[in-house]
Amino acid sequence: MIRNNYEDTIFAIANKLNSKLDNTLDNSDNINMSLDKDTIELAKLTTEFNNLVLKIIDGNTTVKEFVSERNRN
């Protein structure tokens, strides 16, 4: 996968946000889980970064496929 520093930063932030959200949800009382405003905002932010990661992966896959096709010809 072809990545630059900007993309690496997005991957690192997404990874930390996913871990933070997992820890927050794991530490909550699962029977009476009430999500406070901060947890909901963390989930929204995490989702946005995960979507960015998916776009980067998709974009890099497209570039990689294009380069492979070009090299075959």
Backbone torsions as a table, in degrees:
resi	resn	phi	psi	omega
1	MET	NA	134.8	179.7
2	ILE	-91.7	120.0	179.2
3	ARG	-136.6	154.0	175.5
4	ASN	-115.9	-178.5	-177.2
5	ASN	-61.4	-38.2	178.5
6	TYR	-59.8	-47.1	179.6
7	GLU	-66.2	-40.9	177.7
8	ASP	-59.7	-37.9	178.7
9	THR	-64.7	-42.9	178.4
10	ILE	-62.8	-42.7	178.2
11	PHE	-61.0	-43.7	-178.8
12	ALA	-65.1	-43.8	179.6
13	ILE	-65.0	-43.9	179.3
14	ALA	-60.4	-41.2	179.5
15	ASN	-62.8	-44.6	179.6
16	LYS	-66.2	-40.9	178.4
17	LEU	-64.0	-41.7	177.4
18	ASN	-61.1	-43.2	178.5
19	SER	-63.9	-43.9	-180.0
20	LYS	-62.8	-43.9	179.3
21	LEU	-65.2	-42.7	176.8
22	ASP	-58.4	-47.3	179.7
23	ASN	-63.0	-41.5	179.7
24	THR	-62.0	-45.5	-178.6
25	LEU	-71.6	-34.7	178.1
26	ASP	-67.8	-31.7	-178.4
27	ASN	-84.7	-6.6	179.6
28	SER	-81.2	157.0	174.9
29	ASP	-74.0	107.2	-173.4
30	ASN	-65.7	-26.9	-179.0
31	ILE	-72.8	-44.5	-177.9
32	ASN	-116.0	46.6	-175.4
33	MET	-68.8	114.8	171.8
34	SER	-115.9	122.6	-176.4
35	LEU	-86.1	121.0	177.5
36	ASP	-81.5	172.7	-176.2
37	LYS	-59.1	-39.8	-179.1
38	ASP	-65.0	-40.3	179.3
39	THR	-66.4	-39.9	178.5
40	ILE	-65.3	-41.6	177.9
41	GLU	-65.1	-39.4	176.5
42	LEU	-62.0	-41.7	179.0
43	ALA	-64.6	-41.3	178.3
44	LYS	-63.5	-46.4	-179.8
45	LEU	-63.5	-42.2	178.3
46	THR	-61.1	-42.7	179.0
47	THR	-61.5	-42.7	179.9
48	GLU	-63.2	-42.0	178.3
49	PHE	-68.9	-36.6	176.8
50	ASN	-63.7	-37.8	176.4
51	ASN	-64.9	-38.6	175.4
52	LEU	-61.8	-42.8	178.4
53	VAL	-60.3	-44.2	179.1
54	LEU	-62.4	-39.2	177.8
55	LYS	-65.5	-40.2	178.4
56	ILE	-63.3	-46.4	-179.9
57	ILE	-61.0	-45.1	179.5
58	ASP	-63.1	-44.4	179.0
59	GLY	-62.8	-42.0	179.6
60	ASN	-69.0	-33.4	176.9
61	THR	-66.2	-41.4	178.2
62	THR	-62.4	-44.6	178.6
63	VAL	-63.3	-43.8	-178.9
64	LYS	-62.7	-42.2	178.5
65	GLU	-64.9	-40.5	179.0
66	PHE	-62.6	-45.3	-179.8
67	VAL	-64.2	-40.1	178.2
68	SER	-63.1	-43.9	178.3
69	GLU	-63.6	-42.2	-179.5
70	ARG	-63.5	-38.8	-178.1
71	ASN	-71.7	-25.7	178.5
72	ARG	-72.0	-28.7	-175.9
73	ASN	-88.9	NA	NA
